[in-house]
Each structure stands twice: as structure tokens, then as C-alpha cells.
């Protein structure tokens, strides 16, 4: 049984290769080729904690994976990260254990960021240059890296956070990788942006419809549970194109859930990202459309990352032996 | 993170101590002190395989556990065991990984056997001596061990199997631990037995009502999925006392499921084993009653075994350091 630590796993992940694996996973989901049982859940209210168990199998794959992810809000007081996790990999032919990837969330962080960058690349205007990152957490950082890796280092980033000093910190940290500036005026930053990536845990909209210029693309990854919402309902309702990693999931507990429950959008108006990757004419059709991609995360992405890490590990092991 | 292999785990398990932990788990379930979310499941029909994910938390415990168990029927052709499994242990206070118990099913096998021996000890006549084991697999062997450990080495075992040579093999293997004889006439063996432990995967009853003497106790562990049945419906319907590790589960997919669906027994007539452990007057009330305990396995037992193994490991580590 292969056991890999966070640092070993991170060293094996190549963003462009991982993005290709994730795109294939999105397409496989849209083709009905992925078995994704309901997500398991157990809560620990006395410690503000919970655990999600995501698992699935891509038809024909030799392995399947079970991802265990925990979030304990009280960890900050103990000087520990709130999120944690690992992936168990088993043979889909014999049930034997293949690997334990003790990634402590790094695979989830990267696959989420790559999903965002894939959505931006597919749906934003081809001449997009200015990317506004809303939020200052791990995803803010990872989304910058993923957008550079998949779209290019010509992108210029602005970073906004409720806490300006945190935004300044992110901008400063990422300054070596790309032009990255902290901004304080969210409305002005929205008006100026070609791509807006939202990564906050907001439970009431922080971006209004009237702030948005024609042609803007949104990638929203923050809302991943009932009650969370980053974009105003009217902004979502009036957008020209809505995409999701999985429409049913995003309408249930993603950015689209509240507008959907309010009757402001129809389920049929949300395209799966996999379907757009298969048939690009389903995506943006002109430079003035406002497009929104809502991503809540799929076990299929975790499977793609797992396959990628294990392949890279096998290749490296062969190399070492040569 | 502690990682233990099958042989390391088996060496840490003391049957009487493990039985005490499992009894406590049964009582905790009956008191509503165990959080047991629905079991996760994914199937691999092309390889006759499936995977169950059982997880839960006993209120107040510092850890929780996620047990992954696989069964691949085609493994026999590859010279591999069909069943496999491991348990991930996480902190219920921070979500951090505590241990990976790669037990390859040995914890499940032992907790199932101990559940059976606890049921026999609680419900059989105190003067029981003759134990008939029906079946020749791992559970047949483990049930003998568990009954000796919990009830005593004065017990005399007979073993019956559809395949007589397998029954002879089991009797021979266990001969050093106790008086163990292979039998060919199941009806006669049933008439002679004080305790009958059924461990087969039968899908139609193999034991008839008319074969059973007054005062007999049954422990049935074979039926663990819809469609399986070891005891005749009339035998279950006419028994004086029905017990289950969890009534709802046994009525759904255990030995009691088919009689229940046929309207031959009432849900209210099944007592939880935990309730009997708390209030023994709920158990056998005279020497002529026919009693049946149906066990389908609880994640609470897995939690008990996990706690036991980790405590034994900690004690051993301390000892080694001294």
C-alpha cells in the first residue's frame, strides 16, 4: 500500500496535467460515466466540526477513491488548520487497498482551483486580462496560481477582502507570480474586471447586479452549503449564461440555490461544465454576455486528482529505478 | 498517524476485553448515545464487487471511525480473499487523522463472533453445553473461539456444513481448543443442541421448526442482506423471544426480514440486545423458551473494537518504553 504525505503529494501535482484530468472527469460526469453515490456526513456539534465522505468510480478505472474531509471551526484556537482530509484508494477489481493519500486537503484545494480556472478559460472572453479575486483564504491564492497556469501569465490580478490587510498580504505573497494588487473599492474593482472569482464563505450577497460591466465572467466557488451566497440574486437571475460543475448540486446548495428557490431561475437554464467542454457552442456566444460558473466540487475531480497523483508517483518510481 | 497491519491488530485483541467493549456499545446504541449515519455503498458489478462504508461516533468519545469493507466474489479465482477492509480513525475534536487500522476484516470477523457469543451467553439456558455451529467459513471458526472465551471451555461443539469435508476440516482445526465434532445429520444435531449458531449465506431456510427442542437458543449471524434466510419462517414466528443487535436493521435485511415482510411477526416483538443487557429481565424467563438472536452488525461494534485496539496499542507502547 502506497502512503504519501501532503508534501509528497503536492510535489507530484502538475497544474496543466491535473487540469486535463479534471476536464476529462467533467466530461465523464456529463456522459453519465461516473458512479457518484450520495455524500456521507457526520457532525460533531460540540466541537463545531463535521466530516464529509465523498466517493465514486469512473467507469473503466482500475481504482476507486474514498475522500474523507473534515472541518472543525474550533481548530483555529488550537493553532490548527480547520480543514483536514485524506483519500483512500482501493482496487475496483479486487477491493484491495492501493494507497492512502494523506493530503490534508491540498488535493481538494488544487482541484477546486483548477475547476475554477477551467470554467474561466471556457467561459470568459478570449481577450480577458483583468481578474478580480474576491476573498483572502487558501482558494484566493490557489485560484491565482490556477488561472496563471491555465490561462497565462499575462493576467493581471486584483484582490479584495473584507479585511484589507489580509488582501494586502495575499497580493504581496502572489506578487512574484503575476501582477497582483490589493483593492479596497469592491464596486470599482468589479466594474474594471473581465473575470471575477469569488471564494468567500459569504451568507449574504457581496456583489451587486448594477456593478457589473457587459462581458464579465464570474467563477463562484465560495458557496458550497445551503445558505451561502456571494452574488446578488438579480445578478444570477439576469446573467446570460449559467454553468455549473453539476447543475443539480449547485441548485441544491451552491451559488444558484437561493435564486432557484426564490423562483428567479429555471433548472433547465443551467449547463453542466462537462457538456460545455464536449460542445463548446453551448458556452459564451458573444463578447457582451455576462456568464457565471458555479462550482461546488465533485468526487469525480477527486478521482481525477487521485489518478494523476498515483500516475506521477509510478512514473517517478520508475525514473528512480532507471 | 498510527498504522497497524492485520497481524499487529489481531495480536492486540483480547476476546473478553473486546466483549466488554462491544456490550458497552450495544448499551450505548439502546440509550441513543451513538450517532450512526446511513451506511454508504458503491457496487462494481463487472467484478461482482461492492464496498460498504460504515461510520459513526459514540457520544463523548475522543475519536470516530470510518470502516471501509469490500467484498469481491471473483477474488477466489485470483487466489485472494473475497473480503477486505480497513478502518480510518479520526479525532472527533479536531478532525485530524489518528490511525489507519488495515485489519483486512479481522476486526469485523471478531466483533461479529463476539456479538454472537454475547447473545448466546445472555439468552441461552445457563446449563447450556452443546453448541451446534451451522456453516464452515471464518465465522464458524470465530464463533467457536468467542463462545469458549465468553461462556467457557466446558462447551461441546458440533459442526455441520453442506459440504461434509469442510465441516470435518473446521472440527479438526478447532479440536485443540474444545471438543468439536463434525456431524452429517443436521436434524438430529439440531434436536440435540442447546445453542445453535447459524453462519451461512443461505437464501432459503435450512433449519425447520419441527427439529427444535424446547429451551433451544439460536444465534443467527449469516443473514446480512435482503433475501438471505437460515431459519424457517415458522420457527422465527413461533419463537418465544426475538432479540436483535438493532431491531430496525434486522427487520430490514436480517434473519427476521422475510418473516416480518410476510406478516408473521410484529416489529414490537423484537428486543434490542442492548436493552436486554441493560435490563436482563427482558431476556429468557424460563428453561423451555425458544430464543433467537439475529445479528446484522453495527458500526457501534466497529467503534468499540477500534477503541479497544488503540487502547491496547497505547498500553503496549507505554510498556515498551518502560
Interface residues (C-beta under 8 A of the other chain):
Chain A: X1 X3 X35 X37 X38 X40 X41 X42 X43 X44 X47 X49 X51 X53 X55 X56 X57 X64 X66 X68 X70 X71 X72 X74 X75 X78 X80 X83 X84 X86 X88 X90 X92 X93 X94 X95 X96 X97 X100 X102
Chain B: X1 X3 X35 X37 X38 X40 X41 X42 X43 X44 X47 X49 X51 X53 X55 X56 X57 X64 X66 X68 X70 X71 X72 X74 X75 X78 X80 X83 X84 X86 X88 X90 X92 X93 X94 X95 X96 X97 X100 X102
